[in-house]
Amino acid sequence: ITDSESAGAPVEEASVEALQEIMTDQVEEAEDLKDQALRAQAEVENSRRRAKRAVEDAHKYALERFTTQLLPVIDSFERAVDVVKELDDSSVSIEGLELSLKLLFDVLEKSGVKVVDPVGEPFDPGFHEAITMMVNPEMEPGSGMDVVQKGYVLNDRLVRAAKVVVVKEDDNAADESV
């Protein structure tokens, strides 16, 4: 055995031990990283479940506040009907129904619902539906003359278009001015 061979054995043995120690450290670190990844994945899954449950609850109970606000309106209409049955006085019944209707519109307004009532406004196909066109010399052509059915907007989103009678130009007036 030469000196170089005998000197290489302890160095080789020391590097094997060092490599095994490094490998053991790397394996432990890999196991820690795997554990962290599994925990992170579990947390993401839990968050996803909580978010899904929150969305389901939001859909399920979205109208709860709105319904709670409408209940007094229903009560008011029921009282109005009872009063009309008892009194047979149309003036009282009309007043009671008007007050109930006002209460209903107040609740709708608090919930973000607005009435689209385009009388005298320019026709807007995004919010109005033309039912017919009529001549009216007192109004601007292309404007809403009469509302057949009110439209409604919820938070600036059209729920139902207003059905309107639109003013058109008088064809005879155009012939007379020539």
Secondary structure as UniProt FT lines:
FT   HELIX           3..61
FT   TURN            62..63
FT   HELIX           64..87
FT   HELIX           90..110
FT   TURN            111..112
FT   STRAND          113..116
FT   TURN            125..127
FT   STRAND          128..135
FT   TURN            137..138
FT   TURN            141..142
FT   STRAND          143..149
FT   STRAND          151..154
FT   TURN            155..156
FT   STRAND          157..160
FT   STRAND          162..168
FT   HELIX           171..176
//
